[in-house]
Amino acid sequence: MKKTILHIKILAILGTILVLLPILAPIIFSFTRILRIGFAHFNFDYLMPAELFPMAFLGGTLLVIASIIAHSRRALIIWSFTLAAAMFIGGSVFALVTGLASGQAEPLGLMLNILIISFLLYDVMLILLGVGGILLIINLFKRS
């Protein structure tokens, strides 16, 4: 039983790191650039979490597995993971269909707003999934 709990803890910790890294990476990179160059050249890559979707997907999968095995925080983790994946895939398909992804369409108006909202909701769901992972880790360490 102790081996199983150890494996679940490892899955939960690794999954949480992989989910939160795409959210924290642009913040860390922007902060280090500010320290090196100063505020005059502030850059923030708000699309980096979407570019790191495979990492977040792997982390979310690990968290779903850990939450199912541990019987803890299942609803929060599964729903936020499902909605994050849906927002990313939906936004990507929308960008391909409308021509925004290839540059064939002008990025103006309603189409651009829908795309931005989709990726913003993806970011929010990743944050919620990371919070679910942290709560799962806390529950696992309280048990043992």
Secondary structure, DSSP 8 states (H G I E B T S, - for coil): -HHHHHHHHHHHHHHHHHHHHHHHHHHHHHHHHHHHH-GGG----TTHHHHTHHHHHHHHHHHHHHHHHHTSSHHHHHHHHHHHHHHHHHHHHHHHHHTTTTT-S---HHHHHHHHHHHHHHHHHHHHHHHHHHHHHHHHHHH-
